[in-house]
């Protein structure tokens, strides 16, 4: 489980090789990785 703060975006079942994608696309690029969002909190 990975949570990006302060926007509280939750990603589930994140594998080590996917962390780079979250950093580049979400944190740097300001665009959530929709395919990886935790469906309990993000529809």
mmCIF file as Biopython writes it, N, C-alpha, C and O atoms, coordinates in Angstrom:
data_model
#
loop_
_atom_site.group_PDB
_atom_site.id
_atom_site.type_symbol
_atom_site.label_atom_id
_atom_site.label_alt_id
_atom_site.label_comp_id
_atom_site.label_asym_id
_atom_site.label_entity_id
_atom_site.label_seq_id
_atom_site.pdbx_PDB_ins_code
_atom_site.Cartn_x
_atom_site.Cartn_y
_atom_site.Cartn_z
_atom_site.occupancy
_atom_site.B_iso_or_equiv
_atom_site.auth_seq_id
_atom_site.auth_asym_id
_atom_site.pdbx_PDB_model_num
ATOM 1   N N  . UNK A ? 1  ? 0.861   -1.172 0.000   1.0 0.0 1  A 1 
ATOM 2   C CA . UNK A ? 1  ? 0.000   0.000  0.000   1.0 0.0 1  A 1 
ATOM 3   C C  . UNK A ? 1  ? 0.902   1.227  0.000   1.0 0.0 1  A 1 
ATOM 4   O O  . UNK A ? 1  ? 1.870   1.309  0.755   1.0 0.0 1  A 1 
ATOM 5   N N  . UNK A ? 2  ? 0.562   2.177  -0.862  1.0 0.0 2  A 1 
ATOM 6   C CA . UNK A ? 2  ? 1.283   3.445  -0.928  1.0 0.0 2  A 1 
ATOM 7   C C  . UNK A ? 2  ? 0.254   4.562  -0.868  1.0 0.0 2  A 1 
ATOM 8   O O  . UNK A ? 2  ? -0.754  4.524  -1.573  1.0 0.0 2  A 1 
ATOM 9   N N  . UNK A ? 3  ? 0.508   5.556  -0.025  1.0 0.0 3  A 1 
ATOM 10  C CA . UNK A ? 3  ? -0.362  6.726  0.064   1.0 0.0 3  A 1 
ATOM 11  C C  . UNK A ? 3  ? 0.470   7.948  -0.280  1.0 0.0 3  A 1 
ATOM 12  O O  . UNK A ? 3  ? 1.525   8.173  0.312   1.0 0.0 3  A 1 
ATOM 13  N N  . UNK A ? 4  ? -0.002  8.737  -1.239  1.0 0.0 4  A 1 
ATOM 14  C CA . UNK A ? 4  ? 0.682   9.972  -1.615  1.0 0.0 4  A 1 
ATOM 15  C C  . UNK A ? 4  ? -0.005  11.115 -0.875  1.0 0.0 4  A 1 
ATOM 16  O O  . UNK A ? 4  ? -1.208  11.326 -1.027  1.0 0.0 4  A 1 
ATOM 17  N N  . UNK A ? 5  ? 0.750   11.840 -0.086  1.0 0.0 5  A 1 
ATOM 18  C CA . UNK A ? 5  ? 0.240   12.973 0.672   1.0 0.0 5  A 1 
ATOM 19  C C  . UNK A ? 5  ? 0.711   14.261 0.013   1.0 0.0 5  A 1 
ATOM 20  O O  . UNK A ? 5  ? 1.744   14.227 -0.657  1.0 0.0 5  A 1 
ATOM 21  N N  . UNK A ? 6  ? 0.045   15.369 0.151   1.0 0.0 6  A 1 
ATOM 22  C CA . UNK A ? 6  ? -1.093  15.615 1.023   1.0 0.0 6  A 1 
ATOM 23  C C  . UNK A ? 6  ? -2.446  15.321 0.369   1.0 0.0 6  A 1 
ATOM 24  O O  . UNK A ? 6  ? -3.481  15.520 1.006   1.0 0.0 6  A 1 
ATOM 25  N N  . UNK A ? 7  ? -2.469  14.858 -0.873  1.0 0.0 7  A 1 
ATOM 26  C CA . UNK A ? 7  ? -3.757  14.651 -1.555  1.0 0.0 7  A 1 
ATOM 27  C C  . UNK A ? 7  ? -4.430  13.325 -1.212  1.0 0.0 7  A 1 
ATOM 28  O O  . UNK A ? 7  ? -5.522  13.049 -1.709  1.0 0.0 7  A 1 
ATOM 29  N N  . UNK A ? 8  ? -3.806  12.503 -0.376  1.0 0.0 8  A 1 
ATOM 30  C CA . UNK A ? 8  ? -4.358  11.233 0.074   1.0 0.0 8  A 1 
ATOM 31  C C  . UNK A ? 8  ? -4.800  10.324 -1.074  1.0 0.0 8  A 1 
ATOM 32  O O  . UNK A ? 8  ? -5.920  9.814  -1.083  1.0 0.0 8  A 1 
ATOM 33  N N  . UNK A ? 9  ? -3.920  10.136 -2.020  1.0 0.0 9  A 1 
ATOM 34  C CA . UNK A ? 9  ? -4.157  9.199  -3.112  1.0 0.0 9  A 1 
ATOM 35  C C  . UNK A ? 9  ? -3.585  7.855  -2.697  1.0 0.0 9  A 1 
ATOM 36  O O  . UNK A ? 9  ? -2.408  7.746  -2.355  1.0 0.0 9  A 1 
ATOM 37  N N  . UNK A ? 10 ? -4.428  6.835  -2.731  1.0 0.0 10 A 1 
ATOM 38  C CA . UNK A ? 10 ? -4.044  5.498  -2.294  1.0 0.0 10 A 1 
ATOM 39  C C  . UNK A ? 10 ? -3.812  4.583  -3.490  1.0 0.0 10 A 1 
ATOM 40  O O  . UNK A ? 10 ? -4.602  4.545  -4.433  1.0 0.0 10 A 1 
ATOM 41  N N  . UNK A ? 11 ? -2.703  3.847  -3.423  1.0 0.0 11 A 1 
ATOM 42  C CA . UNK A ? 11 ? -2.379  2.826  -4.416  1.0 0.0 11 A 1 
ATOM 43  C C  . UNK A ? 11 ? -2.262  1.498  -3.690  1.0 0.0 11 A 1 
ATOM 44  O O  . UNK A ? 11 ? -1.643  1.429  -2.629  1.0 0.0 11 A 1 
ATOM 45  N N  . UNK A ? 12 ? -2.847  0.443  -4.243  1.0 0.0 12 A 1 
ATOM 46  C CA . UNK A ? 12 ? -2.793  -0.865 -3.591  1.0 0.0 12 A 1 
ATOM 47  C C  . UNK A ? 12 ? -1.937  -1.850 -4.380  1.0 0.0 12 A 1 
ATOM 48  O O  . UNK A ? 12 ? -1.772  -1.735 -5.594  1.0 0.0 12 A 1 
ATOM 49  N N  . UNK A ? 13 ? -1.408  -2.805 -3.657  1.0 0.0 13 A 1 
ATOM 50  C CA . UNK A ? 13 ? -0.598  -3.885 -4.228  1.0 0.0 13 A 1 
ATOM 51  C C  . UNK A ? 13 ? 0.505   -3.358 -5.138  1.0 0.0 13 A 1 
ATOM 52  O O  . UNK A ? 13 ? 0.710   -3.858 -6.244  1.0 0.0 13 A 1 
ATOM 53  N N  . UNK A ? 14 ? 1.200   -2.354 -4.656  1.0 0.0 14 A 1 
ATOM 54  C CA . UNK A ? 14 ? 2.293   -1.750 -5.424  1.0 0.0 14 A 1 
ATOM 55  C C  . UNK A ? 14 ? 3.546   -2.612 -5.253  1.0 0.0 14 A 1 
ATOM 56  O O  . UNK A ? 14 ? 3.998   -2.875 -4.139  1.0 0.0 14 A 1 
ATOM 57  N N  . UNK A ? 15 ? 4.079   -3.034 -6.375  1.0 0.0 15 A 1 
ATOM 58  C CA . UNK A ? 15 ? 5.300   -3.838 -6.375  1.0 0.0 15 A 1 
ATOM 59  C C  . UNK A ? 15 ? 6.506   -2.899 -6.470  1.0 0.0 15 A 1 
ATOM 60  O O  . UNK A ? 15 ? 6.388   -1.800 -7.013  1.0 0.0 15 A 1 
ATOM 61  N N  . UNK A ? 16 ? 7.656   -3.317 -5.952  1.0 0.0 16 A 1 
ATOM 62  C CA . UNK A ? 16 ? 8.839   -2.446 -5.966  1.0 0.0 16 A 1 
ATOM 63  C C  . UNK A ? 16 ? 9.153   -1.850 -7.341  1.0 0.0 16 A 1 
ATOM 64  O O  . UNK A ? 16 ? 9.570   -0.695 -7.436  1.0 0.0 16 A 1 
ATOM 65  N N  . UNK A ? 17 ? 8.958   -2.620 -8.388  1.0 0.0 17 A 1 
ATOM 66  C CA . UNK A ? 17 ? 9.278   -2.119 -9.731  1.0 0.0 17 A 1 
ATOM 67  C C  . UNK A ? 17 ? 8.273   -1.074 -10.224 1.0 0.0 17 A 1 
ATOM 68  O O  . UNK A ? 17 ? 8.516   -0.426 -11.243 1.0 0.0 17 A 1 
ATOM 69  N N  . UNK A ? 18 ? 7.144   -0.897 -9.517  1.0 0.0 18 A 1 
ATOM 70  C CA . UNK A ? 18 ? 6.125   0.079  -9.908  1.0 0.0 18 A 1 
ATOM 71  C C  . UNK A ? 18 ? 6.276   1.423  -9.187  1.0 0.0 18 A 1 
ATOM 72  O O  . UNK A ? 18 ? 5.643   2.410  -9.562  1.0 0.0 18 A 1 
ATOM 73  N N  . UNK A ? 19 ? 7.106   1.451  -8.163  1.0 0.0 19 A 1 
ATOM 74  C CA . UNK A ? 19 ? 7.285   2.682  -7.381  1.0 0.0 19 A 1 
ATOM 75  C C  . UNK A ? 19 ? 7.792   3.821  -8.263  1.0 0.0 19 A 1 
ATOM 76  O O  . UNK A ? 19 ? 7.353   4.961  -8.115  1.0 0.0 19 A 1 
ATOM 77  N N  . UNK A ? 20 ? 8.693   3.527  -9.160  1.0 0.0 20 A 1 
ATOM 78  C CA . UNK A ? 20 ? 9.241   4.545  -10.066 1.0 0.0 20 A 1 
ATOM 79  C C  . UNK A ? 20 ? 8.136   5.195  -10.900 1.0 0.0 20 A 1 
ATOM 80  O O  . UNK A ? 20 ? 8.181   6.399  -11.151 1.0 0.0 20 A 1 
ATOM 81  N N  . UNK A ? 21 ? 7.153   4.414  -11.329 1.0 0.0 21 A 1 
ATOM 82  C CA . UNK A ? 21 ? 6.023   4.945  -12.097 1.0 0.0 21 A 1 
ATOM 83  C C  . UNK A ? 21 ? 5.208   5.920  -11.256 1.0 0.0 21 A 1 
ATOM 84  O O  . UNK A ? 21 ? 4.825   6.987  -11.735 1.0 0.0 21 A 1 
ATOM 85  N N  . UNK A ? 22 ? 4.943   5.556  -10.010 1.0 0.0 22 A 1 
ATOM 86  C CA . UNK A ? 22 ? 4.182   6.434  -9.118  1.0 0.0 22 A 1 
ATOM 87  C C  . UNK A ? 22 ? 4.937   7.745  -8.905  1.0 0.0 22 A 1 
ATOM 88  O O  . UNK A ? 22 ? 4.341   8.822  -8.936  1.0 0.0 22 A 1 
ATOM 89  N N  . UNK A ? 23 ? 6.224   7.650  -8.693  1.0 0.0 23 A 1 
ATOM 90  C CA . UNK A ? 23 ? 7.028   8.860  -8.480  1.0 0.0 23 A 1 
ATOM 91  C C  . UNK A ? 23 ? 7.020   9.747  -9.726  1.0 0.0 23 A 1 
ATOM 92  O O  . UNK A ? 23 ? 6.744   10.943 -9.638  1.0 0.0 23 A 1 
ATOM 93  N N  . UNK A ? 24 ? 7.319   9.165  -10.873 1.0 0.0 24 A 1 
ATOM 94  C CA . UNK A ? 24 ? 7.415   9.954  -12.106 1.0 0.0 24 A 1 
ATOM 95  C C  . UNK A ? 24 ? 6.071   10.522 -12.551 1.0 0.0 24 A 1 
ATOM 96  O O  . UNK A ? 24 ? 5.975   11.704 -12.883 1.0 0.0 24 A 1 
ATOM 97  N N  . UNK A ? 25 ? 5.032   9.683  -12.559 1.0 0.0 25 A 1 
ATOM 98  C CA . UNK A ? 25 ? 3.741   10.125 -13.094 1.0 0.0 25 A 1 
ATOM 99  C C  . UNK A ? 25 ? 2.938   10.936 -12.077 1.0 0.0 25 A 1 
ATOM 100 O O  . UNK A ? 25 ? 2.369   11.971 -12.422 1.0 0.0 25 A 1 
ATOM 101 N N  . UNK A ? 26 ? 2.890   10.475 -10.835 1.0 0.0 26 A 1 
ATOM 102 C CA . UNK A ? 26 ? 2.037   11.150 -9.858  1.0 0.0 26 A 1 
ATOM 103 C C  . UNK A ? 26 ? 2.754   12.308 -9.158  1.0 0.0 26 A 1 
ATOM 104 O O  . UNK A ? 26 ? 2.270   13.439 -9.180  1.0 0.0 26 A 1 
ATOM 105 N N  . UNK A ? 27 ? 3.887   12.032 -8.549  1.0 0.0 27 A 1 
ATOM 106 C CA . UNK A ? 27 ? 4.559   13.056 -7.753  1.0 0.0 27 A 1 
ATOM 107 C C  . UNK A ? 27 ? 5.194   14.121 -8.636  1.0 0.0 27 A 1 
ATOM 108 O O  . UNK A ? 27 ? 5.017   15.313 -8.387  1.0 0.0 27 A 1 
ATOM 109 N N  . UNK A ? 28 ? 5.919   13.716 -9.648  1.0 0.0 28 A 1 
ATOM 110 C CA . UNK A ? 28 ? 6.574   14.689 -10.528 1.0 0.0 28 A 1 
ATOM 111 C C  . UNK A ? 28 ? 5.596   15.226 -11.574 1.0 0.0 28 A 1 
ATOM 112 O O  . UNK A ? 28 ? 5.523   16.435 -11.797 1.0 0.0 28 A 1 
ATOM 113 N N  . UNK A ? 29 ? 4.844   14.325 -12.213 1.0 0.0 29 A 1 
ATOM 114 C CA . UNK A ? 29 ? 3.951   14.723 -13.297 1.0 0.0 29 A 1 
ATOM 115 C C  . UNK A ? 29 ? 2.582   15.212 -12.861 1.0 0.0 29 A 1 
ATOM 116 O O  . UNK A ? 29 ? 1.809   15.703 -13.684 1.0 0.0 29 A 1 
ATOM 117 N N  . UNK A ? 30 ? 2.270   15.082 -11.560 1.0 0.0 30 A 1 
ATOM 118 C CA . UNK A ? 30 ? 0.995   15.561 -10.998 1.0 0.0 30 A 1 
ATOM 119 C C  . UNK A ? 30 ? -0.227  14.878 -11.618 1.0 0.0 30 A 1 
ATOM 120 O O  . UNK A ? 30 ? -1.296  15.478 -11.721 1.0 0.0 30 A 1 
ATOM 121 N N  . UNK A ? 31 ? -0.057  13.609 -12.032 1.0 0.0 31 A 1 
ATOM 122 C CA . UNK A ? 31 ? -1.160  12.858 -12.636 1.0 0.0 31 A 1 
ATOM 123 C C  . UNK A ? 31 ? -1.219  11.461 -12.010 1.0 0.0 31 A 1 
ATOM 124 O O  . UNK A ? 31 ? -0.297  10.669 -12.203 1.0 0.0 31 A 1 
ATOM 125 N N  . UNK A ? 32 ? -2.277  11.145 -11.269 1.0 0.0 32 A 1 
ATOM 126 C CA . UNK A ? 32 ? -2.368  9.825  -10.644 1.0 0.0 32 A 1 
ATOM 127 C C  . UNK A ? 32 ? -2.280  8.687  -11.662 1.0 0.0 32 A 1 
ATOM 128 O O  . UNK A ? 32 ? -2.689  8.833  -12.814 1.0 0.0 32 A 1 
ATOM 129 N N  . UNK A ? 33 ? -1.749  7.578  -11.224 1.0 0.0 33 A 1 
ATOM 130 C CA . UNK A ? 33 ? -1.651  6.379  -12.059 1.0 0.0 33 A 1 
ATOM 131 C C  . UNK A ? 33 ? -2.979  5.641  -11.896 1.0 0.0 33 A 1 
ATOM 132 O O  . UNK A ? 33 ? -3.131  4.829  -10.984 1.0 0.0 33 A 1 
ATOM 133 N N  . UNK A ? 34 ? -3.921  5.916  -12.762 1.0 0.0 34 A 1 
ATOM 134 C CA . UNK A ? 34 ? -5.295  5.435  -12.618 1.0 0.0 34 A 1 
ATOM 135 C C  . UNK A ? 34 ? -5.397  3.915  -12.517 1.0 0.0 34 A 1 
ATOM 136 O O  . UNK A ? 34 ? -6.229  3.412  -11.763 1.0 0.0 34 A 1 
ATOM 137 N N  . UNK A ? 35 ? -4.593  3.191  -13.238 1.0 0.0 35 A 1 
ATOM 138 C CA . UNK A ? 35 ? -4.662  1.729  -13.228 1.0 0.0 35 A 1 
ATOM 139 C C  . UNK A ? 35 ? -4.250  1.133  -11.888 1.0 0.0 35 A 1 
ATOM 140 O O  . UNK A ? 35 ? -4.549  -0.029 -11.614 1.0 0.0 35 A 1 
ATOM 141 N N  . UNK A ? 36 ? -3.573  1.903  -11.055 1.0 0.0 36 A 1 
ATOM 142 C CA . UNK A ? 36 ? -3.067  1.387  -9.785  1.0 0.0 36 A 1 
ATOM 143 C C  . UNK A ? 36 ? -3.832  1.911  -8.576  1.0 0.0 36 A 1 
ATOM 144 O O  . UNK A ? 36 ? -3.513  1.536  -7.448  1.0 0.0 36 A 1 
ATOM 145 N N  . UNK A ? 37 ? -4.826  2.763  -8.776  1.0 0.0 37 A 1 
ATOM 146 C CA . UNK A ? 37 ? -5.549  3.359  -7.649  1.0 0.0 37 A 1 
ATOM 147 C C  . UNK A ? 37 ? -6.296  2.297  -6.842  1.0 0.0 37 A 1 
ATOM 148 O O  . UNK A ? 37 ? -6.804  1.324  -7.398  1.0 0.0 37 A 1 
ATOM 149 N N  . UNK A ? 38 ? -6.354  2.494  -5.538  1.0 0.0 38 A 1 
ATOM 150 C CA . UNK A ? 38 ? -7.051  1.593  -4.624  1.0 0.0 38 A 1 
ATOM 151 C C  . UNK A ? 38 ? -8.542  1.852  -4.754  1.0 0.0 38 A 1 
ATOM 152 O O  . UNK A ? 38 ? -9.030  2.927  -4.404  1.0 0.0 38 A 1 
ATOM 153 N N  . UNK A ? 39 ? -9.257  0.864  -5.259  1.0 0.0 39 A 1 
ATOM 154 C CA . UNK A ? 39 ? -10.677 1.049  -5.598  1.0 0.0 39 A 1 
ATOM 155 C C  . UNK A ? 39 ? -11.568 1.331  -4.385  1.0 0.0 39 A 1 
ATOM 156 O O  . UNK A ? 39 ? -12.666 1.863  -4.543  1.0 0.0 39 A 1 
ATOM 157 N N  . UNK A ? 40 ? -11.117 0.986  -3.194  1.0 0.0 40 A 1 
ATOM 158 C CA . UNK A ? 40 ? -11.920 1.257  -2.004  1.0 0.0 40 A 1 
ATOM 159 C C  . UNK A ? 40 ? -12.075 2.767  -1.774  1.0 0.0 40 A 1 
ATOM 160 O O  . UNK A ? 40 ? -13.090 3.212  -1.239  1.0 0.0 40 A 1 
ATOM 161 N N  . UNK A ? 41 ? -11.077 3.545  -2.177  1.0 0.0 41 A 1 
ATOM 162 C CA . UNK A ? 41 ? -11.094 4.993  -1.967  1.0 0.0 41 A 1 
ATOM 163 C C  . UNK A ? 41 ? -11.238 5.788  -3.262  1.0 0.0 41 A 1 
ATOM 164 O O  . UNK A ? 41 ? -11.618 6.959  -3.227  1.0 0.0 41 A 1 
ATOM 165 N N  . UNK A ? 42 ? -10.946 5.179  -4.386  1.0 0.0 42 A 1 
ATOM 166 C CA . UNK A ? 42 ? -10.983 5.880  -5.668  1.0 0.0 42 A 1 
ATOM 167 C C  . UNK A ? 42 ? -11.820 5.077  -6.659  1.0 0.0 42 A 1 
ATOM 168 O O  . UNK A ? 42 ? -11.515 3.915  -6.928  1.0 0.0 42 A 1 
ATOM 169 N N  . UNK A ? 43 ? -12.846 5.672  -7.188  1.0 0.0 43 A 1 
ATOM 170 C CA . UNK A ? 43 ? -13.765 4.972  -8.093  1.0 0.0 43 A 1 
ATOM 171 C C  . UNK A ? 43 ? -13.334 5.104  -9.525  1.0 0.0 43 A 1 
ATOM 172 O O  . UNK A ? 43 ? -13.994 4.576  -10.420 1.0 0.0 43 A 1 
#
